[in-house]
Amino acid sequence: MTLRVDHTKVHISHTRSIIRAVTWRVLATLTTIVATFIITGEWVIALQVGALEATAKLFLYYLHERAWLMTSWGVRRVD
């Protein structure tokens, strides 16, 4: 994906989107695991919920990120 940032033409790679998705998912999944443990008191259940949540949301976040990069809605050219 190519776009302009601060008057400079840049390419946003698929790899960048993947890395951003992974780092966010790690933080968010740890939050889910801890919250599930607090509710259930069971680490096995907390880890299972975290694994399911991470798998589903990593894929969905990547698709969401790429979809937003393909639209120009809310972006205007500044000369």
C-alpha positions as CSV (number, residue, x, y, z in Angstrom):
1,M,0.0,0.0,0.0
2,T,1.4,3.4,-1.0
3,L,0.4,6.7,0.6
4,R,1.7,10.0,1.5
5,V,2.8,10.9,5.0
6,D,4.1,14.4,5.8
7,H,4.4,15.1,2.0
8,T,6.5,12.0,1.5
9,K,5.3,9.0,-0.5
10,V,5.6,5.9,1.6
11,H,4.8,2.2,1.1
12,I,3.1,0.4,4.0
13,S,4.0,-3.2,3.8
14,H,2.0,-6.3,4.7
15,T,4.7,-7.2,7.2
16,R,4.3,-3.9,9.1
17,S,0.6,-4.6,9.4
18,I,1.3,-8.1,10.6
19,I,3.8,-6.9,13.2
20,R,1.5,-4.2,14.5
21,A,-1.3,-6.8,14.8
22,V,0.9,-9.2,16.7
23,T,2.1,-6.7,19.2
24,W,-1.4,-5.4,19.9
25,R,-2.7,-9.0,20.2
26,V,-0.1,-9.9,22.8
27,L,-1.1,-7.0,25.0
28,A,-4.8,-7.5,24.5
29,T,-4.6,-11.3,25.0
30,L,-2.7,-11.0,28.3
31,T,-5.5,-8.7,29.5
32,T,-8.1,-11.3,28.5
33,I,-6.1,-14.1,30.2
34,V,-5.8,-12.2,33.4
35,A,-9.5,-11.1,33.4
36,T,-10.6,-14.7,32.7
37,F,-8.4,-15.9,35.6
38,I,-9.8,-13.3,38.0
39,I,-13.4,-14.5,37.0
40,T,-12.8,-18.2,37.0
41,G,-9.8,-18.7,39.2
42,E,-8.6,-21.3,36.7
43,W,-5.4,-20.8,34.7
44,V,-6.2,-23.6,32.2
45,I,-9.6,-22.0,31.3
46,A,-7.9,-18.5,31.2
47,L,-5.3,-19.8,28.7
48,Q,-7.8,-21.5,26.6
49,V,-10.0,-18.4,26.3
50,G,-6.9,-16.3,25.6
51,A,-5.7,-18.7,22.8
52,L,-9.1,-18.7,21.1
53,E,-9.5,-14.9,21.4
54,A,-6.0,-14.3,20.1
55,T,-6.4,-16.5,17.1
56,A,-9.7,-15.1,16.0
57,K,-8.8,-11.4,16.6
58,L,-5.3,-11.5,15.0
59,F,-6.9,-12.6,11.7
60,L,-9.7,-10.1,12.0
61,Y,-7.5,-7.2,12.9
62,Y,-5.2,-7.8,9.9
63,L,-8.2,-7.8,7.6
64,H,-9.5,-4.7,9.2
65,E,-6.2,-2.8,9.0
66,R,-5.7,-3.7,5.3
67,A,-9.3,-2.7,4.5
68,W,-8.8,0.8,6.0
69,L,-5.6,1.2,4.1
70,M,-7.4,0.7,0.8
71,T,-9.9,3.5,1.4
72,S,-9.3,7.2,1.2
73,W,-12.3,8.0,3.3
74,G,-11.4,10.7,5.8
75,V,-8.1,11.4,4.1
76,R,-7.5,14.6,2.1
77,R,-4.6,15.8,0.1
78,V,-2.7,18.7,1.5
79,D,-0.5,20.6,-0.9
